[in-house]
Amino acid sequence: MTTVRANEIALGVESFGDEDAPLVLLAGGTTMLSWPDALCERLAAGGRRVVRDDLRDSGESTTTDPEAPAYTLRDLAADAAALVDVLGGGPAHLAGIGVGGMVAQVAALDHPGAFSALTLVGTRAVAPGPTDADLPGHDQATMRRLFARPVPDWTDREAVAEFAAAGAEILGDDPVAARAVAARIWDRTPGAAPPVQRANQLGVVFSRLDCGPRWRDRLSEIAVPALVVHGRRNRFFPVGNGEAIAREIPGVRLLVLDEAATALPDAAVAEVAEAMLTLG
């Protein structure tokens, strides 16, 4: 892991594979650890140079004030394009997961020359907040359970990891994997200040971002090979969101993972990697 300068900020990155191989950029959602190690390794074994990155205000990337971000969703998209330019080897296959999938959609639309393929995992085509009438919102029973829990002491690594594990169980994800990832995120967060730890663990900065203007109506402009991956058991962004994206991007492939929820489980890594490698 290291940092690189792109778009006048520092971005935390980790690389896998041959530096001369075609580039796959995995946009954090919000930290790079949203992407499983096993997927990165599988893509690298398939002949790709894989780089996963932290979005601003997370991990090793520039952290200022996650409670009042002085940047927009468009700036995060520009970061991805600038990172490809700095890394070399573009245009790149860009992938985004969760809120990182929103970054990836906007990046592909605003900076089409930077990207040769697009993978969107467990995301939706509208900004955080109220959704379009035809798109399923968060499962309300799940959200009530998720937000009824007392928040942890964000300065306590073990409490944060246990909080993540309990949340994963509510969402239908693997609590053991979630606990391990949360501990790694805690270790990589710059300091134990509660607002920064909370932002790294929960991605709450997105609730404060300017995400306008809308981009859903532009999805038909995407002209690169595209893959949409969505867990059928995803209660945060229900599968109808992925299906809607797939209807609107020309020639897209939709891969629905019957046993997956919000996170990418290890059991799905081989199938997802094969689909990404086939895409480009």
Helices and strands as residue ranges (DSSP letters): E 2-6, E 9-16, E 23-27, G 32-34, H 37-45, E 49-53, H 73-87, E 92-97, H 99-110, G 112-114, E 115-121, H 140-148, H 157-171, H 175-188, H 194-202, G 204-208, G 216-221, E 226-231, H 240-248, E 253-257, G 266-268, H 269-279
